[in-house]
C-alpha cells in the first residue's frame, strides 16, 4: 500500500492515466414507478420519469452496453420489477456476457416472480432492509413491508437465487445494526451492503434521519467487527471511508479485482456509469439530476459517443488536486482520494470536491492535528 501511494503521490494522475476507461459497472434506473414512497428515497420515486425509454430503446441500450464491454449491471428503480420488460432486458444483457443484478423493495416478491428471476439468470437479487420492523416501516411508510422483505429473502433462497440485503444507514437504525446483522445471518444472504443515507430526493425533507460525520467511527467499528467474525460478507459502500487508520481493513473484500486495499477515488465516468429511466447518462446514478451531471441522452447520440466525448465526466477525467475545496484541499491523500464519493460530497457540501464524511478528516480533528 505504501509503495503504491508513494508512486501515485509522485504522479497524481498515475492511476487515472493507467487504467482503461469503459463502462465496466453500470447502474440503470429502469423506471421511477414505485409501489412505495420512502422517506429516504434519493430519486423521489413514485411515478414514471417523464418519457421513459420504450421497449425498443431499452433493448438497443442493452446491445450498446454489451458492445462497450459492460461487465456488471444493476437494475434499480423506483421498483425495477414494475417494468414489464425487465426480463427481456436482462436476457439480452446476458447474451453479451453482462452479469445482471436487481435491487428491489421486496413488496411484490412471490413464487411467480421468483421463477421469472430464475429464468432471467439474474446474478443476484438484493432487497432493502432499513431497520427492525418499526424503523423499517417508519422510513418505508408502508405497513407490512418489513415482513414482505423477510418473506422475499426466504423465497429467493428457496428458489436457489443468490441474495443480498441493502441497508441505508440513518440515525434511527445506527443503533439497530446488530439486530439487522442477525436477520442477515438468519436469512443466509450472500452479501450485506451498508450505505450512508444522504440528503437527496425525499431525504432532503427528512434531514433528521441523516447521520453526522462524527458517527462514522461507530459505523466503521461495527463493519470491522462483522468482518472479523466472518459469518457473512459485509460490503461498505463507496460513501463510507476514507483513509482512516483502518483503511485496509475497511476496504478488504471490496476491491479484490482492483488488487488495491485502499480507496482509489470515484470511478464515475471512468469505469462506472449511471443511466436514468429517460435515457440521460451520468457518471454515477447517485449524482443529483443537475444539468452539469447529465453528459448526454441516448435518444440523441449513441452511447459510445457520449462516453468518449471530450469534456464529459470532467470532474474525474480532468481532475487535478487544485480543484479540491474545504478540508479536502491540501489533504495528504488528495491525489488518490479525489474527494471521496462525488455524490455524497455534492449532496452534503454542494461541491463534488469537498466531502465532509471522511474518516481521515474526523480522526485528524479528534487528534487535534
N, C-alpha and C positions, 0 to 999 in steps of 0.2 A: 504493500500500500504506500509506504513512504517513498519508495523509488519512483512509482508512477506519478505520485503527487509532485515530486521534485521535477520530473520530466515535464509535466504539464505546467508547472509554475514557470519554467524557463521558456516555454512556448504555449501561451494561453489558448491558442487555437489548435493545439496538437490533436486533441480528441475530435473536435468538430471537423477538422480537415481530413482526418484519417479514415473515418467510417463512411460507409455508403449511405446516401440519402435515398430512402424509399419508404413507402407506407407499410412498414412491416406489421404494425399493430394499429387497427382501426376500430373506433367506436362509432356506431351508426345509430342515431336516434331514428328508429324505424317509424315511429308515429308519436305524436303528442297526445293521442287519445288515451284516456286512462279511466279506470273504474275506482280511483281514489282521488283524494285531494289533500295530500300530505303537507303538513306544516313546514317540513324541511325540504320540500321539493325544489331543486335548483332550476327547474325548467318551467315552473308554473303550469304543469301538465293538467289536462282535463278535457280539452277539446283539441281537435286536429290543428296542427300548424297550418297556416294558410298555404294552399296549393302544394300539398304534399305530393311526392313523386308517385306517379301511377305505376301500374304493374310493369309495363314495358320499360319505363325509365329506370325503375329499380333493378330489373333484370340486367339491363345494359350496364348499370353501375357495377353490378356483381362481376360482369365479364371484364370491365375495365380494371377493377381491383385485382382480379386474378392475373391479368396480363402484366400488371405492375409489380407483382411479386408479394402481394399481401399474404401474410402467414397466419395471422390470428385476427378474427373479427368478432367484436362483441355487439350483439343486438340489444338496444336499450330503448326506453320509452320516455314518457308515458309508460304504457304497458305493452311491450312488443308483441305479446301473443294476441292482442286485439286486432292486429293487422292480419287479414285473412290469408295473404300470400307469403307469410313468413317462412313456411316450409319450402316453397318453391325457391325462395332466395337462398335459404341455407343449402339446399341440394345443389343449386347452381354454383355456389361458392365452393362446396365440397369437390365439384368436378375439377376445379383448379387447384385442389390441394390445400385450400384455406380451412383452417380449423375454426369452427363457429361455436360461440357460446352465447348464452342469453342471461340477462339479469331481469328477474320478474318480481312482482309483489306477492305472487302465490295465490291470489284470490280465486282465480278460475282453474286452478290446477285440479284435474280429475283424471280418471283412468284413460279416457279417450284422448286427452291432451298428452298424457304420458306416452301413449302409443304413437302419436304423431311425432313426438320428440325423438323417440327411438328410431323411427323410420327416417327422420331427418338427419340422423347421425350427428347430433349436437355433441361437441366435446365436453360440455359442462353446462349445467343449469344452476344459476345462483338465485336464491330467494333472500330478500332483505328482511332482517330481523333487528329491530331497533330498541330492544329492551325486554324486560319481563312484561307480562300481559298488560298491566295498567299503563306502563310507559309506552310500549309499542302502540297501543290503541289511542293513546293521547296524541302521538305525533302523526299516526296514520289516519286518525279521525274517522275510523270505521270499526264499529263493534263486531267482534268475531274474527278480525283479521289476524290476531295472534294465533288462534287455533288453526286457521287456514294455512299459515306458514308451517306449523308443525306437521299438519296432515300432508301438505305438499312435499315436504322434505322426505317424509316416510314413504309416500307413494313413488317418488322418483327413485328412491333407494330400492324399493321392491321391484321396480322395473329395470334394475341394473344400469341406471343412468348416473353418471358422475355428478355430484352435487357440491355446491358451495353456499356459504352464508355470508352476506354482506351487512355490516353494521356501521351506521353513520354515528360517530361519537358526538353526543350532545351533553350538556350539563346535567340532564336528567338521567342518562344511562351510564355516565362515567363510573358511578359507584355500583353499578349492576354488572360490570364486566365479568366478574367471577360466575355469576348466575347464568349469563349468556354463554359463557365458556362451557358450562356443564351441559347446556342444551345442545351445543355444537357437538360435544362428545357423545351425548346420548343419541343424537340423530346420525352420528357417524358421517358427518360431512367431510368431504375430501379437503376442502380449503375454507378457511375463515378469514375474511378480509376486513380490516378496520380502516376507516377513513374519517377525517375530521369534517363535520358539517360546517359549511361556510355561508356567509350572508349573500346569497344569490337566489333569485327567484322568490318563492314563498318565504324562504328563510330570512329575507330582508325584513319581513314583518314580524319575525319571531327571534330577534337578536338575543333575547334572554336564554335561548337554547344553546347559544354558541359557547364553547369552552374558551378559556383565556390562554395566552401563551404560557403562563405560569403553571397551567395544568399539564403541559406536555411531559415533564419528567415523570409524573404519576402514570401517564399512559405508557411511556417508554418502559418503565419498570415492570408494568403488567405484561407487555409484549415479551420482554426478556425472560420473565419467569415462565410464561407459557412455552416459549421456545426451549427452555432448559428442561421442562417436564416432558417434552416430545410426545405428547398424547394426540396432537393434531397439528396440521400445517397451518400456521398463522402468518398471513401476509400483511405487512404495513403498507398502506397506500403511499403514493408519491407525495402526499401533503403532510407526511409525518417525518420529521428529521430536523436538522441536518448537522453533520459533523460535531455531534456531541461526543463525550468521552467513550460512549458505547457504539459509535458509528458502525463498526464492522459487525458487531453482534446484531444491531438493529436491521442491517441490510441483508444479513445472511439468509439464504433461501429464496431471495427475490431476484438477485442478479446473477444466477448461475450461468445463464447463457452469455452474459457480458463478461463474466470472469473477473469482475472488479467488485470487491466487497465494500463499496462506498458509493454515495450519491454522485452521479456523473452528470447532473444537470437535466433540465427539462428536455424531453425528446420531441415536443410538439413541432411539426414541420421538418423534423429530421428523420425519425423512424416511427412517428406517430401521427395520426390524423383523425379528425372528427368530421362526421357528416350529419347535418341536420336534415330533418324529415322533408324539407322543401328543396334539398339538393345543395344548400350552402356548404362550403368547405371551410373548415377551421383547422388550425394545428392541433387542437385538442377540443373535444366536445364540451369539456368543463369550463372552457373560457366563455365569458359572457357574450351574448349575441350583440356585440357592438360592431359598428361598421369597420373599425380598424382591425378586427379579428376575422372578418369574412374575406377570404382570399379569392373567391370566385364562386360560380354556381355551375353545376354540371349540365344544366339546360342551355347554358350559353357557351361553354367551352368544354372540350374533352378534359377528363380528369388529369391526364398526364401533362397537358398544357398548363393547367392551374398549378400543379405540383412543381413544375420546373420553371415557372415564370420568375424572372429576376425581380427581386424586391419583395416577393411573397415570404411570409413567415420570418420577417426581418428581425424580430425580437430575439430569435435564436440563431438564424443563419448568419446574420451580420453582427452578432454580439461582440462587444468589447467591454472590458471592465469599467470604462469611463461612463457607461450607461447606468451603472448601479447607483441607487439612492439610499438615503437613510443609513441604518447601521450596516446594510449590505455593502455600501461603498467603503472600500478600504479593508474589507474583511480578508483575513489571510487565506480564505478558501474561495475568494471571489471568482478566480479564473476557472474553477471546476464546478462550483455550485450554481453560478449564474443567477442567484436569487431564488433558488429552490423552485417549488411548484409555481408556475406562472399564474394559473387560475386562482390559487389561494392568495398569492401576492396581490393581484389586482382587486380581488374582492374585499380584502382587508385594508389595503393601503391606497388603492386607486392607481397603483403602478405595478407593472409586471417585473419591475426591477427593485422592489423593496418588500421583503417578506418578513413580517414580524413573528411568524410562527416558526421559529428556528431554535433548536436545542442549543446550538453553539452560542447564539446570542444570549439566551437565557442563562447558560452556565457562566458566561463571562460577566454578566451583570450580577449574578449571585455571588461570584467570587471577588467582585469589586475590581475586575481587571479593566 
